[in-house]
Structures are given as structure tokens and as C-alpha cells.
């Protein structure tokens, strides 16, 4: 498999910086990084973004392999808290906006609002939106899963994470 073009975020560096800044803002919001990681993984699974599914596994955000493997079946898996389930349901609804007449039903929103403050909900929504942007870039341009992990940027990121 070969990418059609480089990732648009790489071709337009200002876009890359802006997207990274949005992701960092969501990450500094106080929402548990595991929750944001689960949301990222679920949206990426729905969108068929192999690059982001691969990245979710590599980054883990302190999560276990078992839980990451169960994200696609979160409704039937005992591995998740009620708050995580609410965030996953919200990620699914926001990612699948055109799949139903009421894209984000009150029941989904209210359950998420029961577990997260308005600021945390805003951060989760921002994280879902940024994930969907990356998913669309990667899928449309047929980016190859695992290629980023070989890059200098990935090595730098891994060193920062380890250090």
C-alpha cells in the first residue's frame, strides 16, 4: 500500500501546528488521558483509519492492551467505567452524525453530562472533532499505518514520553 500524497497536515505545516495545538488543549483540560485515548480509538475505528488505530495502540495513554482491544465491543465488555462508556457513546454519536435523524440523542448527551463538567464535555468534543479531522486526512490520502512510527518525529515523541 502506498499513500496518495503526504498527509495534508505535513504538506501544510501551519495546519499541522494548529491541529496539534487543538489536541494539546483538549489534553490539558483535566479529562483523564485514558478517556481521550478511548474516544480517539473508537472514532478512528468507526472511520476505518488504520493510522489512528495504530497510533492509539502505540500511545496507549496508560491503558492496557486488553481494554484497547475491547473498545470496538465496549457495550458488551466489562472493562469500562460508566464515565468511559458515556464518552464512548458520545464519540460514536458525534462521529456518525448522518446515521440517524437525531445525531446526538438527549439520552447520550445527558449520560455524558452526568459524568463530565461542561468544560470536560467541551474538551471531549474538541478531541472527537480533531480525531475526525485526522481520520479524514489519513483515509482520503490512504496513509499507511505504522509509517509515522518510523519517522524522526515519532522517535522524538517516544523519547519525550520515556524521559
Wavefront OBJ file of the C-alpha trace (Angstrom):
o trace
v 0.000 0.000 0.000
v 1.192 3.490 -0.803
v -0.149 6.885 0.240
v -1.713 9.041 -2.474
v 0.080 12.127 -1.152
v 1.786 13.078 2.092
v -0.596 13.762 4.934
v -2.175 17.206 4.342
v -1.078 18.243 7.823
v 2.519 17.592 6.766
v 2.163 19.387 3.449
v 0.729 22.497 5.123
v 2.813 22.945 8.287
v 0.551 25.672 9.722
v -2.323 23.183 9.626
v -0.248 20.598 11.478
v 0.633 23.075 14.213
v -2.979 24.180 14.578
v -4.270 20.610 14.822
v -1.585 19.690 17.329
v -2.448 22.752 19.387
v -6.137 21.789 19.438
v -5.251 18.268 20.552
v -2.937 19.628 23.265
v -5.638 21.990 24.544
v -8.054 19.080 24.880
v -5.323 17.074 26.596
v -4.727 19.808 29.185
v -8.428 20.114 30.044
v -8.375 17.829 33.040
v -10.137 14.947 31.280
v -8.429 11.650 32.064
v -5.999 10.899 29.199
v -7.353 7.323 29.137
v -10.824 8.682 28.317
v -9.443 10.820 25.494
v -7.449 7.853 24.223
v -10.546 5.631 24.199
v -12.545 8.311 22.377
v -9.768 8.695 19.801
v -9.597 4.951 19.237
v -13.370 4.486 18.903
v -13.818 7.335 16.416
v -10.847 6.024 14.426
v -12.310 2.501 14.367
v -15.635 3.835 13.084
v -13.905 5.852 10.372
v -11.649 2.975 9.347
v -8.480 4.987 9.993
v -5.754 2.380 10.364
v -3.142 5.071 11.047
v -5.007 6.385 14.088
v -5.965 2.912 15.331
v -2.272 2.005 15.158
v -1.312 5.256 16.874
v -3.867 4.644 19.644
v -2.284 1.296 20.369
v 1.244 2.731 20.351
v 0.384 5.700 22.602
v -1.889 3.763 24.997
v -2.247 6.755 27.358
v -1.532 4.448 30.283
v -4.195 1.973 29.248
v -3.926 -1.797 28.952
v -3.834 -3.887 25.803
v -6.913 -5.760 26.985
v -9.024 -2.610 27.290
v -7.807 -1.229 23.964
v -8.705 -4.497 22.258
v -12.213 -4.327 23.735
v -13.072 -0.776 22.612
v -14.903 -1.928 19.484
v -17.155 -4.054 21.725
v -17.363 -1.643 24.665
v -21.111 -2.126 25.210
v -20.641 -5.824 25.986
v -17.246 -5.642 27.685
v -16.919 -5.303 31.466
v -13.679 -3.322 31.132
v -15.067 0.229 31.184
v -16.441 2.611 33.785
v -19.796 4.323 33.348
v -17.986 7.589 32.556
v -15.875 5.889 29.879
v -18.993 4.301 28.400
v -20.665 7.717 28.270
v -17.641 9.189 26.487
v -17.528 6.286 24.019
v -21.244 6.667 23.252
v -20.739 10.386 22.685
v -17.764 9.701 20.400
v -19.859 7.298 18.339
v -22.775 9.720 18.039
v -20.622 12.712 17.105
v -18.608 10.665 14.608
v -21.737 9.222 12.941
v -23.703 12.457 12.564
v -25.520 11.467 9.381
v -26.514 7.979 10.518
v -29.696 8.992 12.338
v -32.343 11.680 12.452
v -31.261 12.834 15.924
v -27.459 12.535 15.627
v -26.671 13.100 19.303
v -29.743 11.929 21.221
v -30.583 13.531 24.548
v -30.001 10.203 26.293
v -26.401 10.080 25.034
v -25.761 13.740 25.852
v -27.390 13.570 29.288
v -25.414 10.488 30.269
v -22.173 12.188 29.266
v -23.206 15.354 31.130
v -23.852 13.234 34.221
v -20.163 12.234 34.283
v -18.379 15.267 32.883
v -18.487 19.022 33.541
v -19.250 21.449 30.721
v -15.522 22.169 30.339
v -14.749 18.439 30.196
v -17.549 17.865 27.672
v -16.117 20.692 25.553
v -12.682 19.058 25.692
v -14.090 15.641 24.748
v -15.997 17.174 21.833
v -12.866 19.011 20.702
v -10.891 15.779 20.891
v -13.546 13.922 18.868
v -13.525 16.687 16.245
v -9.719 16.709 15.913
v -9.688 12.916 15.701
v -12.252 13.044 12.904
v -10.119 15.582 11.012
v -7.062 13.322 11.249
v -9.151 10.287 10.285
v -10.421 12.028 7.179
v -6.948 13.179 6.132
v -5.482 9.713 6.623
v -8.293 7.758 4.971
v -8.710 10.100 1.989
v -4.996 10.093 1.212
v -4.519 6.409 2.084
v -1.819 6.983 4.672
v -0.068 3.765 5.673
v -0.433 2.560 9.249
v 2.881 2.319 11.070
v 4.781 4.644 8.732
v 4.644 7.525 11.199
v 6.214 5.295 13.857
v 9.352 5.072 11.702
v 9.716 8.850 11.373
v 12.088 11.174 13.216
v 9.067 12.926 14.735
v 7.860 9.665 16.225
v 11.276 8.866 17.656
v 11.417 12.326 19.229
v 7.927 11.888 20.666
v 8.791 8.465 22.103
v 11.960 9.854 23.724
v 9.947 12.669 25.353
v 7.362 10.169 26.559
v 10.043 7.893 28.017
v 12.068 10.714 29.559
l 1 2 3 4 5 6 7 8 9 10 11 12 13 14 15 16 17 18 19 20 21 22 23 24 25 26 27 28 29 30 31 32 33 34 35 36 37 38 39 40 41 42 43 44 45 46 47 48 49 50 51 52 53 54 55 56 57 58 59 60 61 62 63 64 65 66 67 68 69 70 71 72 73 74 75 76 77 78 79 80 81 82 83 84 85 86 87 88 89 90 91 92 93 94 95 96 97 98 99 100 101 102 103 104 105 106 107 108 109 110 111 112 113 114 115 116 117 118 119 120 121 122 123 124 125 126 127 128 129 130 131 132 133 134 135 136 137 138 139 140 141 142 143 144 145 146 147 148 149 150 151 152 153 154 155 156 157 158 159 160 161 162 163
